[in-house]
Amino acid sequence: MLLFLIISSILVPTLATENSLNLKVLSLNVWGLQSHALLVKERIREIADYIQRSDYAVIVLQELWMLDDHDIIRNATEEIYHTTGFYQLSGDRCDGVWSPLGCSGLAILSKYPIISTDFTPFSVAGSYFILDGEILVSKGIGRARIQPTTKMSIDIFTSHTAAFPYNKYYRETQVTELMEAVLTSDAEFIILGGDINYDFRNMSEASYQLITNHMQDSFSKSLDSSGIQTDCHVVTTAESKMEDLQRINEVIDEGKRLLNDIDKDIETLDKITSNDLEDYQDLVSSIVNLEPRETSQTLKNTYRDASYDPEILDYIFYRTRSGSENRVKVLHREVLDLRAQILIEHTSESCLLLFGWAQPCAGCADAVQEKQTILESICKSTKTAQLSLSDHEGVMVNYILSLNQFCKPNHYFAQFLQAKL
């Protein structure tokens, strides 16, 4: 028994000390807009049950538009989680009882007490000439501060920016305001999770770059040789902006800057050519995540059909307090395909009636027919069907946060270049 206890103490790390903390975070857009979403009440109850059984330290939710849906989750989880009040993270004109008018749809849950909260509405919403609903709600920036130990303060931010490609201007403005709020934080660690409504692979706007100029994307940074992702880095610009080998030239440019900073003759870098690609592929892999990130909205989702182009819209970012020697390790990150037997109490016929029809809609518009095709598929096997809990997948990151732990820079890149000289 003594040997077992000794081995256990070695294998099982301490989850929290005054200077170190294991923090597991989930971000989920719950798809709670009653006028457009399917099975909202049924899904919200299953989401509440999932959260109640989960082991996350922090959960950030988007599109929780209505007070009664917020209460379903809060009441089901109140013995485990501290939850922001529905109106704490919404504007002054939020309804939430009869409609989502003026509401943000944001909520933050924490197993640690919430010390303070605030909400900042975005200064812009969307076009007044396009009826997409953006101007009717009050999207913005939700923040909750937690303090798991006496020395460790953490600001949890969540947001949900304007949807649709044509709202590029409004989204970029909102993200700029989001970063202004993040940069005013004096917490030791800052976590941002939410639905940014922009796939960074499109490269059609600056929204993602505006965030990664100041924060690290927990999904796009590379893992080190031990399988643990860290914030140890020298080439920070390259780390935040490159996603694949096609942009290796940016690494070279950053290497030139580094060597120039230490008074090296950068002309000798001409020795590095495309023929060296195989030689430094492993090096770049330690700086850039070369594997395509899993998508946040996938064709596996119950509510997507074959014509849908999967997107990456949901993210979790992090940063440490400016000037600190705090350290972040990403132990694990995952896109979660959350499912449950939502319709187990229904027959195929009663399932269709839930959606307002039981007969084919041959003369309906294409969009309506597409929706009906999905619903008919859902209702075929109500007793066994595992349905997605949202039209978004969840994103989860498990961190180790450490205070004042000096992180030696990763000098692999500089060493590689110098070896070429």
Secondary structure, 3 states (H helix, E strand, C coil): CHHHHHHHHHHCCCCECCCEEEEEEEEEECCCCCCCCCCHHHHHHHHHHHHHCCCCCEEEEECCCCHHHHHHHHHHHCCCCEECCCCCCCCCCCCCCCCCCCCCCCEEEECCCEEEEEEEECCCCCCCCCCCCCCCCCCEEEEEEECCCCCCCEEEEEEECCCCHHHHHHHHHHHHHHHHHHHCCCCCEEEEEEECCCCHHHCCCCHHHHHHCCCEECCCCCCCCCCCEECCCCCHHHHHHCCCHHHHHHHHHHHHHHHHHCCCCHHHHHHCCHHHHHHHHHHHHCCCCCCCCCCCECCCCCCCCCCCCCECCEEEEEEECCCCCCEEEEEEEEEECCEECCCCCCCHHHHHHHCCCCCCCCCCCHHHHHHHHHHHHHHCCCCCCCEECCCCCEEEEEEEEECCCCCCCCCHHHHHHHHHC
